[in-house]
Amino acid sequence: MARTKQSRTNATPGFAIEIKDDTELGLAMLIADLGDGHYQPIGVVVSINEAREIAASDMRGRMRDLEAGGTPACPESYVVWAQGLEGDYREVKRLMP
């Protein structure tokens, strides 16, 4: 069977493939962007779908803390970062809380 080169025309910029919600990202990072240059690492994720679940859980925890009288930081967004073609970490997806 002949092998063909996979076309990169649909690849996500900076990545070898198109990144979809269920694409395995390896060891990607989920970061809460708190605004004004501040951020908070949330955890390691393997897909955008998993990042959505963890971000939602994190936000629920922050809301419980707020309801209990705490003062949790409220993220402007959650950002998924994954290692790109050149070995650097790049933003893959920005999720709204």
Contacts in CASP RR format, 6 or more apart in sequence:
PFRMAT RR
TARGET T0000
AUTHOR 0000-0000-0000
METHOD contacts of the structure
MODEL  1
MARTKQSRTNATPGFAIEIKDDTELGLAMLIADLGDGHYQPIGVVVSINE
AREIAASDMRGRMRDLEAGGTPACPESYVVWAQGLEGDYREVKRLMP
6 17 0 8 1.000
8 16 0 8 1.000
8 17 0 8 1.000
10 18 0 8 1.000
11 17 0 8 1.000
11 18 0 8 1.000
12 18 0 8 1.000
12 19 0 8 1.000
12 92 0 8 1.000
14 84 0 8 1.000
14 85 0 8 1.000
14 86 0 8 1.000
14 90 0 8 1.000
15 82 0 8 1.000
15 84 0 8 1.000
15 85 0 8 1.000
15 90 0 8 1.000
15 92 0 8 1.000
16 84 0 8 1.000
16 85 0 8 1.000
17 23 0 8 1.000
19 25 0 8 1.000
19 48 0 8 1.000
19 82 0 8 1.000
19 92 0 8 1.000
19 93 0 8 1.000
20 48 0 8 1.000
21 47 0 8 1.000
21 48 0 8 1.000
21 49 0 8 1.000
21 52 0 8 1.000
22 47 0 8 1.000
22 48 0 8 1.000
22 49 0 8 1.000
23 47 0 8 1.000
23 48 0 8 1.000
24 46 0 8 1.000
24 47 0 8 1.000
25 45 0 8 1.000
25 46 0 8 1.000
25 47 0 8 1.000
25 48 0 8 1.000
25 80 0 8 1.000
25 82 0 8 1.000
25 92 0 8 1.000
26 46 0 8 1.000
26 82 0 8 1.000
26 83 0 8 1.000
27 44 0 8 1.000
27 46 0 8 1.000
27 83 0 8 1.000
28 44 0 8 1.000
28 45 0 8 1.000
28 46 0 8 1.000
28 47 0 8 1.000
28 51 0 8 1.000
28 80 0 8 1.000
28 81 0 8 1.000
28 82 0 8 1.000
28 83 0 8 1.000
28 92 0 8 1.000
29 41 0 8 1.000
29 43 0 8 1.000
29 44 0 8 1.000
29 45 0 8 1.000
29 80 0 8 1.000
29 81 0 8 1.000
29 82 0 8 1.000
29 89 0 8 1.000
30 41 0 8 1.000
30 42 0 8 1.000
30 43 0 8 1.000
30 44 0 8 1.000
30 45 0 8 1.000
30 51 0 8 1.000
30 54 0 8 1.000
30 55 0 8 1.000
30 78 0 8 1.000
30 79 0 8 1.000
30 80 0 8 1.000
31 39 0 8 1.000
31 40 0 8 1.000
31 41 0 8 1.000
31 42 0 8 1.000
31 78 0 8 1.000
31 79 0 8 1.000
31 80 0 8 1.000
31 81 0 8 1.000
32 39 0 8 1.000
32 40 0 8 1.000
32 41 0 8 1.000
32 42 0 8 1.000
32 55 0 8 1.000
32 58 0 8 1.000
32 73 0 8 1.000
32 75 0 8 1.000
32 77 0 8 1.000
32 78 0 8 1.000
32 79 0 8 1.000
33 39 0 8 1.000
33 75 0 8 1.000
33 76 0 8 1.000
33 77 0 8 1.000
33 78 0 8 1.000
33 79 0 8 1.000
33 94 0 8 1.000
34 40 0 8 1.000
34 73 0 8 1.000
34 74 0 8 1.000
34 75 0 8 1.000
34 76 0 8 1.000
35 76 0 8 1.000
38 73 0 8 1.000
39 79 0 8 1.000
40 73 0 8 1.000
40 75 0 8 1.000
42 54 0 8 1.000
42 55 0 8 1.000
42 58 0 8 1.000
42 78 0 8 1.000
43 54 0 8 1.000
45 51 0 8 1.000
45 54 0 8 1.000
45 80 0 8 1.000
48 80 0 8 1.000
48 92 0 8 1.000
48 93 0 8 1.000
48 95 0 8 1.000
51 78 0 8 1.000
51 80 0 8 1.000
51 93 0 8 1.000
51 95 0 8 1.000
52 95 0 8 1.000
55 78 0 8 1.000
55 95 0 8 1.000
55 97 0 8 1.000
58 75 0 8 1.000
58 78 0 8 1.000
59 75 0 8 1.000
59 97 0 8 1.000
61 72 0 8 1.000
62 72 0 8 1.000
62 73 0 8 1.000
62 74 0 8 1.000
62 75 0 8 1.000
65 72 0 8 1.000
66 72 0 8 1.000
74 97 0 8 1.000
75 97 0 8 1.000
76 97 0 8 1.000
77 94 0 8 1.000
77 95 0 8 1.000
77 96 0 8 1.000
77 97 0 8 1.000
78 94 0 8 1.000
78 95 0 8 1.000
78 96 0 8 1.000
78 97 0 8 1.000
79 91 0 8 1.000
79 93 0 8 1.000
79 94 0 8 1.000
79 95 0 8 1.000
80 91 0 8 1.000
80 92 0 8 1.000
80 93 0 8 1.000
80 94 0 8 1.000
80 95 0 8 1.000
81 89 0 8 1.000
81 90 0 8 1.000
81 91 0 8 1.000
81 92 0 8 1.000
82 89 0 8 1.000
82 90 0 8 1.000
82 92 0 8 1.000
83 89 0 8 1.000
83 90 0 8 1.000
84 90 0 8 1.000
END
